Amino acid sequence: MEKIAVIVIVALAAGAALYLFGRTASSRQRLTRSVAAAIAGALAAAGVVFGLEALTGDDTQMVDNAMVEARTLPLVGLVLADVPDAEPRLRASLREEIRNPTTTGAPRPLVLMSELRATHIVPALKAADAADAEGVLAARIALMRHLRGTNVQACRELALIGIQHADRLDPQGQKLMREMLTAMEKAYRSGRTAMKANATAQLPVPNDTEARALLAEAGLTPADFERLQNLAKLSGEEACELGIKLNGTPSRLPPDKAGGLARYLAAAQ
């Protein structure tokens, strides 16, 4: 039972990043976003696993401890605090998944967190102040550059699915990871504030087609898009370089275009 619970909570935390693309998105759209995605969710999942490894006892205790861990996760914890019915729904999904594990399709907590992400996190990040969105990308780049020189396989892992064992990073890598998650939280909060003030009407956010055009304008080549389609086949060095290049694209655009692309990429975390 404990092993099942660990798997469920890993899916929950990773879901905020890894399930965002949806089944209806094309493979090109999913892969174009994937380098900027999958950073926070899978990383946070590792922290949850460590918190659950020592758990014993009945389902109630396991769910209670899982919820304590979930509240500490950037963005996940914020959504649980911001959305009135999120916590009871998550508790119910965790309990049901532990007692009756999903055998086909995504686990219940993952589906729920994907829904909450689509309805709360993505809109907030798309409404974030441009400087805050750009701060998220800058923090990602700083972490990737550090890993490029110290742990290139972790950088590749980050680009593909998110870092699974953050505790194995060196102290500077862990510091940069925390800074990246803090930047994401700041962008989320600024977006939530803007949405409450109905101040988002003038914030440009490109759709998938427009974003691809902006990425090309910012320097991504046909070969880069091809590599994104085959990201899992790239070496550590290639995947890391591509991730750095993708997250740096807004800085190569004029301000009237950079902010929108930054929001788009930040929302694809």
C-alpha positions, -999 to 999 in steps of 0.1 A, spaced: 0 0 0 28 24 9 45 18 -25 12 26 -43 9 58 -23 44 69 -33 36 63 -70 3 82 -67 19 113 -51 48 113 -76 21 114 -103 3 142 -85 33 165 -83 47 157 -117 13 161 -133 13 198 -129 41 198 -156 40 166 -174 2 163 -181 -3 199 -192 -1 192 -230 -33 172 -231 -41 143 -255 -55 166 -282 -22 186 -287 -1 175 -316 33 160 -310 50 190 -325 32 213 -300 40 191 -271 77 188 -280 80 225 -288 69 232 -252 86 203 -235 120 219 -229 104 247 -209 80 223 -193 85 194 -169 110 213 -147 90 221 -115 65 192 -114 88 162 -116 113 180 -93 87 186 -67 76 150 -70 110 139 -58 105 159 -27 72 143 -21 86 108 -25 112 115 1 85 127 25 65 95 19 92 69 20 90 64 57 52 64 59 34 35 75 -1 31 88 -36 33 74 -49 53 44 -59 83 65 -24 88 78 -9 84 44 -33 109 29 -27 134 57 11 132 53 7 135 15 -13 167 19 13 182 42 39 176 16 17 188 -12 11 222 5 49 228 5 52 224 -32 55 256 -52 24 263 -73 7 231 -61 6 244 -25 -6 278 -38 -35 263 -57 -46 243 -27 -47 275 -8 -63 296 -35 -90 272 -47 -117 265 -20 -126 229 -31 -91 218 -42 -80 202 -10 -111 181 -3 -111 169 -39 -74 160 -37 -79 141 -5 -107 122 -20 -88 114 -52 -57 103 -32 -78 80 -9 -96 64 -39 -63 59 -58 -47 43 -28 -76 19 -23 -83 13 -59 -53 21 -81 -60 32 -117 -50 5 -141 -58 24 -174 -50 60 -181 -38 87 -157 -41 83 -119 -70 103 -103 -47 128 -85 -29 134 -117 -61 141 -136 -73 165 -109 -40 184 -108 -40 187 -145 -75 202 -143 -65 226 -116 -34 236 -135 -54 243 -167 -80 263 -149 -58 282 -124 -21 280 -129 -18 284 -166 -42 315 -167 -23 331 -139 11 326 -155 -2 339 -188 -14 370 -170 19 375 -151 39 407 -154 63 404 -183 93 409 -160 81 381 -137 76 357 -166 111 366 -179 124 360 -144 111 324 -146 130 318 -179 161 334 -166 161 312 -135 156 281 -157 186 292 -179 208 298 -148 200 262 -135 206 247 -170 239 265 -175 251 253 -141 241 218 -148 257 219 -182 291 223 -165 285 201 -135 259 174 -143 250 174 -179 228 143 -176 207 161 -149 203 189 -174 191 165 -200 168 150 -175 154 184 -167 147 191 -203 130 157 -208 109 150 -177 122 171 -149 149 164 -124 139 133 -104 165 135 -76 171 171 -67 190 160 -36 217 146 -58 225 180 -72 254 199 -58 247 227 -33 248 254 -60 224 234 -82 199 230 -53 201 267 -47 194 275 -83 165 251 -82 150 268 -53 154 302 -70 137 289 -101 107 277 -81 106 310 -62 105 328 -95 76 306 -107 57 314 -75 62 351 -80 49 350 -115 19 330 -105 11 355 -78 15 385 -101 -8 369 -126 -34 361 -100 -34 397 -88 -38 409 -124 -67 386 -130 -85 397 -99 -80 433 -110 -93 425 -146 -60 439 -158 -52 412 -184 -69 426 -215 -38 442 -228 -14 414 -221 -4 397 -253 0 359 -252 6 341 -284 -12 309 -294 7 278 -304 11 289 -341 21 324 -332 46 311 -306 62 289 -331 66 319 -354 81 340 -326 105 312 -317 117 311 -353 120 349 -353 141 346 -322 165 322 -338 152 287 -336 160 270 -368 142 242 -387 169 219 -373 161 231 -338 124 223 -342 134 189 -356 155 183 -325 126 192 -303 106 165 -321 133 140 -312 143 154 -278 146 120 -261 172 109 -287 195 139 -280 227 136 -259 229 154 -226 249 183 -242 224 187 -271 193 186 -249 208 211 -224 219 235 -251 185 233 -268 168 241 -234 190 271 -228 183 284 -264 146 279 -261 142 297 -228 164 325 -240 143 333 -271 123 362 -256 155 381 -249 162 381 -286 129 398 -295 117 434 -293 99 442 -260 64 442 -276 69 406 -286 92 394 -258 67 397 -230 41 376 -247 65 348 -256 79 348 -221 44 344 -206 38 315 -231 69 297 -221 65 304 -184 30 290 -186 43 258 -202 64 249 -171 
